[in-house]
């Protein structure tokens, strides 16, 4: 998986004298809250948002789950 931001951070850490970093990864979290929508419909809408706007399936891993009440 390509993560240009993580690669840049890893290089910068080395330049800052912070050695031996084995791996750097980055992550984004989107918290979507739907009003007056049943959970199944909220999941469908979240899936649609991910597919059409929030993520590129070639380079992003996506997890969709309801938040605890």
Secondary structure, DSSP 8 states (H G I E B T S, - for coil): ---HHHHHHHHHHHHTT-----------------SS--HHHHHHHHHHHIIIII--TTT----------
